Structure formats: C-alpha cells, structure tokens
Amino acid sequence: MADPLSCLLLGARGGGGEEVFLADLIGDPPDGVTYRAVLDAHASAPGARAQAWAERAFNRLVHPWLWPLPGLRAYRVDDAYDVVHVHNLTHRIQGSVPVVMSLGGATYRHYLAAYLAYSDERIRTLYARASRLYPPLGITNEFVSWERLAAIVVFSHYAAGHLKAAGVPSERVHVVPPGFSDPGVGPGPPPSPFRVVLAGRDPERKGADLALEAQRRLRGRGLEVELTLVGDPAYPDWTREGVMGLAAVPRERLFAILARAHALVVPSRAEGFGFVAVEAMACGRAVLVSDTAALPEIVGTGGQVVRGSGADPWVEALEPLVRDPELAGVWGTRARARFEETFTRAHFKARLRAVYESARSARGTENPS
C-alpha cells in the first residue's frame, strides 16, 4: 500500500479531452493519493482559500493586455496538502506546498500557433508581455516563472520538446502519457460493411471533410464503406447514404460505436494530443492518424501515419483495409499491443505518483507569497 498523499487538484470545466482527463483523475487516482478537486473559478476548499479579489482584478485589469492567454486562478494553500496539482491554468499559489503543473495535449504556444494561427512574432510579443507582468505579481505558467514549479507534466515528447526549446530544463519536464481503463471491447465486427469512425468537435480542425471525401471516393470504386461522425452538433446534418452523424455522446456510447467499427481515422489539421486515438487502440481497432503534433508519437508502430494533404492519402491508406478487413484486424492487434505497452491506467498512475513523490521530497522550496 502506497503512503498517503494529499493533493489539491485545480482545473477547469469545459468538455473534451481536458474534462475526460480530470474526471478520470478524480475518479481513479494514483494509489494512496487523495484529491480535493476545485474546478470552478473563485471557489475555495478546506486549506485552500481562493483569492477571488486577485482573480477578478487580474482578469479585468491585466488580462485584456494578455488575451488570449488564460485568466488567473489564485489560491493561498496551507500545509494540509502534500502537493498542489494545477492542470493547464495560469496561477498564483501562495504557501510552501510544492506545485506540479500538467498541460493538455501540448503547450499553450502550440494552441496559439496551431489552433488560432498566430504568427511566431505575435506569440513572442505576447509572451514577452507576460514575462514582464507575471513575475512581479507572483504568477506562473509553463513558460513564465516556471522556476516556481516542482515539475511540469506533459502527455508527449512532442510537448516536452516545446518546453525544452523555450529554456525549461529537462529535469523539470516529465512525460507521463495519459492512461485509460480497458473498455472491454471484443473482436472486430463482420467484414462487411466496412465501418470507419471519426470522433471529435470542430469538423474543420478534425478533418471531417477529408473523411467524408475519402468515404465517397471509396464507394465510387464499388467498395462498401460506412462512416460515422461523432462529437459535434453539425454532424447530424451531414447524414446521408453511408454516413451517420451524431452530436456529443457519452463515453460508453463511443466505445459501443468503436466496437462496431473496423477503423478510426484522425485526419486532424491541428491537434493537442488526441485521446480518441488511444481509446480506439484500447478497443483493438485499426487507427490512422495525420502527421500532426503528437499523433505519430501516440500510435507508434501500432497505427498508420497518413502523410500528405487532401483526401487522396486517406483514400490510399484506407482502401487496402476495406478490400481486406483481416488486414484491419492485424492493425487492430498492433494497436491494442501499443495501448497495453504505453497507455494503461496502471502505467499512468504509477508514473504520476512518482512525480508527486519527487515534488513532495522537495518540499520546503518556497513559493512567493
């Protein structure tokens, strides 16, 4: 039995992979870890008093100069906790409790560049402004005043590379791939019809148009291919012959959809991490991903990386699987092996617990107050 460890977990609601990560963390913590979770702005918890006045003042007076960097979460934390875990938030933590920060799939710089299409110069200007304003106010994020952090946890070596390139020391950065419980999905469906799934919000960013076009062309070659689009309010309007569109569904329903599918496609034009790729690998389904951000790192040798622009590469990658569903089964077996090697819940919890222990052992390092 692991030694007890008390952790204040600070995060934010918002859906998608971020909320999945936090819900899994709270519902299935590392061995011996007890979380007190605070997910709402201005909310306090025993031993952690929200400094709502500081949050409001910053968000009204300073944040407009730093938008779209996140607003502030500020707390005074007492010694009731061994560690504070801040997930993906700009923060000010006062007290002597060591702070571990985890990011989403990638850094916020990646979000600005890949999601908002900010130029390098615009990003540098924004962070230069933050570097002037944050330190005197005792504020920290992964790029500014990171010295206050006991550790920074990222999901991928891709994200770690961004931090190291910005000057964060390697020993401060810990790659901890997210972990998922076994969904218990059995063998793949019958060979025909061949079913493909795309799951995720924001159709343009997720490349839903590429999946639709690839499915149309494959059907034009006389191949029976069905496509299910899951996760965005727009998808139901795209339902047509061979295409099913579903808005957001519970996780259990997604696993049921994957259980009836032969393959998952992730043709994303921008991506932080791509939890659904791991979930499909856990289901033992063939996974095809774009050459974007951490996606190639996620699938490793357990999936196919589709390179090139437009729908053509997706047609060419899918056609052999459609013509020979047993090949899709082979890729599904490889995907499942990759999941068991890297992304199980047990692996994740052991790695995160080790980061907490390292942070606790460094207790006594003062956070500015």
N, C-alpha and C positions, 0 to 999 in steps of 0.2 A: 504494500500500500504506500503510495507516494505521500510525502509530507504535505500537510495542508498549506495552501497558498491562497490568500485573499486578494482578489483583483477587482479594481474598479474599471469597468468597461464603458468607454464613452464612444458613442457612434451617432448615426442619424438615420432616420427612416427615409424611404424613397423608392423601394421596389428594386427589381432587377437583381443582378448578381450580388450587389452590396448587401441588400437585405437578406438574401439567402445565406451569405457568409455569416452575418451577425446572428441570425436565427439559429443556424447550426451550432455556432459557438456557445450561445446561451443554453441551448437545449442539450448539447452533448459536449461538455467542457473537457479539457485535459484532466487526467487523473489527479485527484487531490485539489483541483482548482475550484474555488467558489467565486462566482461572478456576482457583482452588483452592477446591473446594467442601467445606464442613463442614455436614452435615445432621443430625448426631446430638449430643445433649447430652453434655457432658463430654469431647468428642473434640477433640484438638489437630491441628494441621497444621504443616508447616515454617514457621517465622516467626510462628506464631500459637499461643500456649500457652493452652489452656483453663484458666481458674481455677475448677476443679471445686469447690474448697472454698468459694469465694464463691457459686457457683451453689447448692450444697447448703444452705449456711447461709441464704441468702435464701429459697430455696423451702420450707425447713422452718420458719423463724422469722418471716419477714416476709410472705411470700406469702399465708398464711392471712388476713391482715388486708386483702389487696387482691384476693382472689379475686372474680370470675373474670378479672381482668386476667392476662395471660400470665406465666409464670415467667421467670426470668432466664437469659440466656446471657452469660457474661463471658469476655473474652479480653485478653491482652496481645499486641499486634501490633507487629512490628518493621518496619524500613524496607525489607524485601524486597518490600513491596506498594506500589502507587501509590494504590490506593483500597480501602476495605472497603465491600462492599455487603451490608447487613443486610436480609433480607426478612421483614417482618412480625413482628419479635421485639423484646421489651423487652430491652435490652442494656446492657452496660458494656464499652466498648472503650478500653483504655489504650494510649497511644502517640501519635505525631504524624501518623499516616496519616489523611487525611480520610475521613469516613464518609458514605455515601449510604444512606438507608433507603427501601425500597419497601414499599408496603402491598398488601394483597389488593385485592379489588374496591372496597372502601370502608374507612373508618376503623374502629377498634375501638369507638368510640362508636356507630357505625351498627350494629355487631353486637349490642351490648348492648341497643339500643333495638328493632331490627327482629327479631332472632332470639331474644333472651331476654326481650323485653317489659319491660325495666327502665324505670321512670319517669324523667323528666328530673331530678327531685330525687335519686333514688337514684344516677344516673350522676354528677351533680355532686358528691355526697358521696364517691363512690368516687375520683373524680379529685382532689378536694381532699385526700384522704388520701394519694394517690400523690404529689401535689405537695409534701407535707411530707416524705415518706420518700425519694423518689428522689434529689433534688439532693445531699443530704449523702453519699449512697452512690455518687455518680457515675453514676447510672442514667438512661437515656434511653428515651423512646418518642416517638411523633409529637406528643403533646400536652404532655409534661412534659420540660423541659430540651432542647427541640428546637434550642436555640441551639448545641448541640454538633454538630449535623448540617450537613454541607456542602450537602445537598439532600434533599428528600423527593420521591419519585416516586410518582405515583398514576396509575391507569388512566383516570380520567374527571374531567371538570369537576365532576360531582356530588360526588365525593370531595374534590376541591380546595376546593369551597365549604365543606365541613365544617371543614377545617383553617383556612381564612382566617377563618371565623366565630369560631374559637377563639383568634384572635390571631396565627397563624403568618403571617409576611409573604409577600406574593405572590411575591417574587423567590426565596424559598426553596422554593416548590412548583412542581414540573414535571409537567405532564400528558403521559404517554407511554402511549398506548393499546397494549395487547399486540399482538404480531404473530404471524401464523400462516403456515405454509408452504401452498402451493397443494395441496389434496388430489387434484387431477386428476380430479374427478368430472365426467362428461359431461352431456349434455342430460337433462331430466327423463324419468320413466317414461311409459308409455302413459296415456291419460286415465282409464281405469277399471281397477281400483278406485282411488278417491282415497285416498292414504295420508298420514296425519298422524303425526308423531313428537313425543314429549315425552321429554327426557333429563335426568336429574339425581337425586341422592339426596334423601331426605326428602320423601315424597309429599305430606304436608300443606303444607309450605312451598312446594313446587314447583307446587302447584295441580293435582295429578294427578286429583283428584276432579272438577274443572271440565272437564278434557279428556275424562274418561270420560262425564260427563253431556252434554257438547256432542255427542260422537260418538253417544250413544244417541238423543238427540233428532233429530239429522240422519238417522239410519237410520229413525227413526219417520216421517220425512217422505218416505220412499221413496228416499233417497239412499244410494248405496253408498260408505261411508266406513270405512276400516280405521285403527286406532290402534295404534301401537307405543310401549310404555312401556319405557324403558331406564335402568338405573343403580341400582336399589335392590333389596335382597333380597326385598322384599314383592311386587314387580311380577309374578313368575311365578304367584303365587297369584291374580292378578286376570285371568288369561287367560280369555277367553270368546269367543263368536262375534264376529268382527270386531276383537278385541283380542288383541294379543300382548304378553306381559310378559317382560322379560329383566332379569336382575341385571346387575352391572357387566360391561362388555365392553371389550376393547382398543379403542384409538382407531381403528385401521384398520377394525374391525368397525362402529364407529359411522358412519364415513364410508360404508361399504358400505350400511348401513341408510338413511342420508340419500340415497344415490344412487337408492334405490328409492322415495323419498318425494316428495310434492308440496309439503309444507309442514312447518315446525317450529312448535310452539306453546310459549311460555314464559309460562304463566299464574301466575307466582310471586307469592306474597304477601309474601315478603321475599327480597332478592337482594343479593349483593355487587356482582358485575359481570355474570356470565352468559356464560362463554366459549362455551357451545354455540351461542348466537345468532350469534356471529362465525363459528364453524365451519360452521354451516348457510349463512350468507351466502357463505362461501368456496366452498361446493358449488353456489351458484346456486339455492338453494331459497327459496321464499316464507317469510318469518319474521313471526310475530305474537307480540307481547310485551305483558305487562301494563304499566300505568303505574306502575312501581315502580323506585325508586332510579335507577341509570344505564341501565336498559333502553331508555327512549325515546332517550337520547343515543346509544346503541350503534347502533340501526337507522337513526336519522336519517330521511332520505327514502327509505331502501332497505327499509323494512318498515312494518308496520302496528302502531300502538299501540292496544290494546283497553282502553277505559276502562269503569269500572263494576264492580259486584260481582255475584257469582253467575255461573251458566253462560250466561245469556241473551246477554250481549255477545259471547261466544265463538261461540255458535250463529250470531248475525247476521253476525259477521265472516267465519266460515268458509263459510257457505252460498253466497255468490256465487262463491267459488273452486271449491267442489265442483261447482256447476252449470256452471261454465265453466273447466275446467282450463287453458285458454290464458291466462286472467287470472292464474292462479297462476304460469304461466311468465313473464308480464310482471313480476310482483313478484319472481320469482327473478332476472331480469336486473337489476333495480334493486338487489337485494341484493348481487349479485356486483360491480356497479359501486361500491357503497358499500365493500365489502371492499377492492377494489383501491385505492380512494382513501385509506383510513384504516388498514387493519389488516394490510397485508402484512408479511412478516418483514423485508424490506429497510427499510421505513419505521421499524419498531420499533428495529432495530439501530442505525440512524443516529441516532435521537433519544436512545437510551440512551447511546451512545458520546459524544454531545455533553455529556450530563450528567456523565459520568465525566471528560471533559476539563476541564469547568468546575471540578469538585471538585479535580482534580489541580493545576490552576493556582492554587488557593487553599491549596495545601499550606504548612504552617508554622503554620496555626491549631492551637493546642494543644488536645488532648482532655485533660480532667482525669485525673490518674493518682494 
